[in-house]
Amino acid sequence: MSTVLADLLAERDYLIADGGTGTNMMTRGLPAGRPPDLWNLDGTEHVTWLHESFIEAGADIILTNTFGSNPCRLKLDKIEDKTREINIAGAQLARAAADASERTVVVGGSVGPTGEMMEPFGTLTSDAAEAAFFEQMSALAEGGVDVIWIETIFAFDELSAAIRAAHRTGLPVVSTMTFDTASRTMMGDTPEKAVEFTHTFEPRLTAFGANCGAGPSMLIDTVVGLCEAADDNDVIIAKGNCGIPQMIDGQVVYSGTNEVMAEYARLARDCGARIIGGCCGTTPERLGAIVDALDGYEPKPAPSQDQIVEALGPIKVPPPGSE
């Protein structure tokens, strides 16, 4: 099926995805504890600024400001009744920014985890999870996204419910999981097992990969495994955090520099990733460093763990209390 994302992937060796959302909103004055998704309704200038800034930096793909906009997450703030309104507005803001660009920009409808544990570890059933995801995704589709982008998932059962819901929208589906425990998910699953899991779905995901995590070193180590397990039909995504979060003067500061993100991006291409961007802490400036680093770059063989550590530092989790 020809779609805007599939067409771009057919034309280009790689695409640039955008950077962080919540962490950038904080620099714009988002009050502590307030969901950034609400700015789709009463802080639209901040959301538009972020989309336009990432596009100006070189992003081919921007994600809607709707990561926490499923009814399970919104229920925590007693605003689950605004699920449809928040998602439609978020999609429309990203769509407007993309359409205003002189080049093709893909709009991904960001869908994060429910925040609840599924049976048997929790009380959320598979059917209830699918229903919650579909409520959000159908609103994103109505708002004009090009693709459903499921991100930061750590469990196969929740991902399965999300993919089933996404397929019901008729839109292409992309997903990334978080491998932040020794390059495994929190549930202990390896990148190789994750790729195998995605192959059980029909139609196949348009792209799959890793996001967030515990710094660029572990992200690249994960992407090595993803690419080794991938077949010729897989498109692998690398969307890692901008270094490691640290508490400095009461503020969360990410350690990544332009040089670190440039090296991370080149290593992602060496692994075989074809969609590369940033996650938490990745500002438009840092994304610009990724764009510049990949311009004209000829990929090398996939790096060894020693080469990853030499380039990006130890493969380790952040210290307690840093997140």
SULJO-V265703 format. One line per field, one symbol per residue. ss: DSSP state (a for helix, b for strand, c for the rest). phi: phi as a letter, one per 40 degrees, with the letter a starting at -180 (. if undefined). burial: I if it has 24 or more other C-alpha atoms within 12 Angstrom, else O. A space follows every 10 residues. Layout:
ss=???
phi=???
burial=???
This chain:
ss=cccaaaaaaa acccbbbccc caaaaaaccc cccccaaaaa aacaaaaaaa aaaaaaaccc bbbccccccc aaaaaaacca aaaaaaaaaa aaaaaaaaac cccccbbbbb bccccccbcc cccbcaaaaa aaaaaaaaaa aaacccbbbb bbbccaaaaa aaaaaaaaac cbbbbbbccc cccbcccccb aaaaaaaacc ccccccbbbb bbcccaaaaa aaaaaaaaac cccccbbbbb ccccbbbbcc bbbbcccaaa aaaaaaaaaa acccbbbbcc cccaaaaaaa aaaacccccc ccccaaaaaa aacccccccc ccc
phi=.cbccccccc cbcabbccbc bdccccccgd cdgccccccc bbacccccdc ccccccchcc bbbccbdbbc ccccccbfbc ccdccccccc cccccccccc ccbcbcbbcc bcccgbccdc cabccccccc ccccdccccc ccchccacbc bgcbbccccc cccdcccccg ccbbabbbbb bfgbcccgcc dccccdcccc cbccccaaab bggbhccccc dccdcccccc bcccbcbbac ccgbcbcbfg bcbcccbdcc cccdcccccc chcbbbabbd gccdcccdcc dccccgcbdb cdcccccccc cbhdcacccd gcc
burial=OOOIIIOOIO OOIIIIIIII IIIIIIOOOO OOOOIIIIII IOIIOIIIII IIIIIIIIII IIIIIIIIII IIIIOOOOOI OIIIIIIIII IIIIIIIIIO IOOIIIIIII IIIIIIOIOO OOOOOIOIII IIIIIIIIII IIIIIIIIII IIIIIIIIII IIIIIIIOIO IIIIIIIIII IIIIIOIOII IIIIIIIIOO OOOIIIIIII IIIIIIIIII IIIIIIIIII OOOIIIIIII IIIIIOOOOO OIIIIIIIII IIIIIIIIII IIIIIIIIII IIIIIIIIII IOIIOOOOOO OIIOIOOIIO IIIIIIIIOO OOI
